[in-house]
Amino acid sequence: MKNIVAGHIAASTAEFVELALGTPVELWLGVEGESEMERAARMDAARDILADNPDFPDLVSRVAAEAIEAFAPELFNVVALSRPVGRRLPSRKAAAA
């Protein structure tokens, strides 16, 4: 089975994500051993992309949700846990004490 995104064949998972998002993953996650100057330049580029594409975070969320649904659908099996009647969670003040 071939992974085709926007008419391009992705050879790896990283390539698939890059094609789906239109930006390399390293832009958002960084690379090991990058200098402070490289990090600052990367962050500037990321800010510019977000400023030009305000819907980008929604796209990323959708791509992530579709990947989870395709490869790990059990992660979406969320069950509400019941809480015994009459029991309340401690307040933040009581928990901090």
C-alpha positions as CSV (number, residue, x, y, z in Angstrom):
1,M,0.0,0.0,0.0
2,K,1.4,3.4,-0.9
3,N,1.0,6.5,1.2
4,I,0.0,9.3,-1.2
5,V,-0.6,12.8,0.0
6,A,-1.4,15.6,-2.5
7,G,-0.2,13.5,-5.4
8,H,3.1,12.7,-3.8
9,I,4.2,9.3,-2.5
10,A,5.6,9.4,1.1
11,A,8.5,7.0,1.6
12,S,8.5,7.3,5.4
13,T,6.2,8.3,8.3
14,A,8.1,11.6,8.6
15,E,7.7,12.3,4.9
16,F,4.0,11.5,5.2
17,V,3.5,14.0,8.0
18,E,5.6,16.6,6.2
19,L,3.4,16.2,3.1
20,A,0.2,16.3,5.1
21,L,1.2,19.4,7.0
22,G,3.2,21.2,4.4
23,T,6.0,21.8,6.8
24,P,8.8,19.6,8.1
25,V,8.2,18.1,11.6
26,E,11.6,19.4,12.7
27,L,10.4,23.0,12.3
28,W,7.9,22.4,15.2
29,L,9.9,19.9,17.3
30,G,13.4,21.0,16.8
31,V,16.5,18.9,16.3
32,E,18.9,17.5,18.8
33,G,21.9,19.7,19.3
34,E,20.6,22.8,17.6
35,S,22.2,26.1,18.8
36,E,20.3,28.9,20.4
37,M,20.6,30.9,17.2
38,E,19.2,28.0,15.1
39,R,16.4,27.5,17.7
40,A,15.5,31.2,17.5
41,A,15.4,31.2,13.7
42,R,13.3,28.0,13.8
43,M,10.8,29.6,16.2
44,D,10.7,32.8,14.1
45,A,9.8,30.7,11.0
46,A,7.1,28.8,13.0
47,R,5.6,32.1,14.2
48,D,5.5,33.4,10.7
49,I,3.8,30.3,9.5
50,L,1.2,30.5,12.3
51,A,0.6,34.2,11.6
52,D,0.0,33.4,7.9
53,N,-2.1,30.3,8.5
54,P,-4.3,30.8,11.6
55,D,-6.1,27.5,10.9
56,F,-2.9,25.5,11.0
57,P,-3.3,24.3,14.6
58,D,-6.7,22.9,13.6
59,L,-5.2,21.1,10.6
60,V,-2.5,19.6,12.8
61,S,-5.1,18.4,15.2
62,R,-7.2,16.9,12.4
63,V,-4.1,15.1,10.9
64,A,-3.2,13.7,14.4
65,A,-6.8,12.5,15.0
66,E,-6.9,10.8,11.6
67,A,-3.6,9.1,12.3
68,I,-4.8,7.9,15.7
69,E,-8.1,6.7,14.2
70,A,-6.2,4.8,11.4
71,F,-3.4,3.3,13.5
72,A,-4.6,3.2,17.2
73,P,-8.4,3.6,17.3
74,E,-8.5,2.1,20.8
75,L,-7.2,5.4,22.0
76,F,-10.6,7.0,21.2
77,N,-12.4,4.4,23.3
78,V,-13.0,6.8,26.2
79,V,-15.3,5.7,29.0
80,A,-16.5,8.1,31.7
81,L,-15.6,6.9,35.1
82,S,-18.4,7.0,37.7
83,R,-17.8,8.8,40.9
84,P,-19.5,7.4,44.1
85,V,-22.5,9.5,45.0
86,G,-21.9,11.9,47.9
87,R,-18.1,11.9,47.5
88,R,-16.5,15.2,46.4
89,L,-13.0,15.8,45.2
90,P,-10.9,17.8,47.7
91,S,-10.6,21.5,46.9
92,R,-7.3,22.9,45.7
93,K,-6.8,24.5,49.1
94,A,-7.3,21.3,51.0
95,A,-5.1,19.3,48.6
96,A,-2.3,21.9,48.9
97,A,-2.3,21.8,52.7
